[in-house]
Amino acid sequence: MFRANRRVARRTARRVSRRQGSMQDAQQPAPQPQAPPPGTPPAAGQGTDMAAELKRLADLHTQGALSDEEFAAAKSKVLGT
């Protein structure tokens, strides 16, 4: 009789412990990815995006859609300078 009660008590304690652990996990906010500090070189994957964006801006400038000043401003924004 006492063994059965101990077994039930242990099982209940394990269930309560698991439930409390899962509730604590649910309450913690997900970690937010941190942006790299300004002035750091772009990652390898970002280089192709930057090159594509510069090509697009150059094409717009050649077509006359962007003035010299607009092209310079957009280029410096893409390059982060």
N, C-alpha and C positions, 0 to 999 in steps of 0.2 A: 504494500500500500504506500509506504513512504517513498519507495523507488519511483513509482508512477508519478507521485506529486513532484518529486525532484526533476524528473524528466520533463514534465509539463512546464515547470518553472523555467528550466533551462531553455526549452524551445520558445517559450514566450519571451524570455529575455533576448534571445537572438533575433526574433522577429521585430521586437521593439527597437533594438539597436540598428538593424538594417533600415527600418522605416525612418528613424531619426537621421541616419546618415544620408538617405536619399532626400529628405526634406531640406537638410543643410545644403546639399549640392544644388537643389532647385532654387534656393534663396540667394546663392552667390551669383553676381552678374558675370556674364561671359567676359573674358579678358579682351580688351580692345587692342587691335594692332596699332603699334606706334609708328608714326611717320618718321622717316629719316630726317635728321637735322638738316637745315638748309646748307647748301654748299657742298654736300656729299655727292660724289659721282653717281650717275644713274646705274641701276642694276643692268645686267646683260640683256634682259628682256625689254627694258625700256629704251635701249639704244635704237632698236629697229623702229619703234613707235615714234621716237624723236626724229629719226631720219625721214620717215614717211610724212610726218607733219611738216618738216622743213621743206620737203619736196612739194607738198601741196601748196604751201605758202609761196614758194618760188613760182609755181605754175600760175597761181592767182596774180602774182606781181607781174609776170610776163604777159598775161592776158589783159592787164590793165585794171583788174578788179581791185587791186590794192595800190595805194600810192607808195612812194618811197618811205615816207614817215610811218605809214601804217605797217608796211612790211618790216621795217626795222623794229618797231615796237612789238609786233607779233613774234618775230624771230627771237628777240631778247627774252620774251616771256616763255617761249618754248625752251630756250637754253637755260633759263633760270638765272639770268644775269640782269 
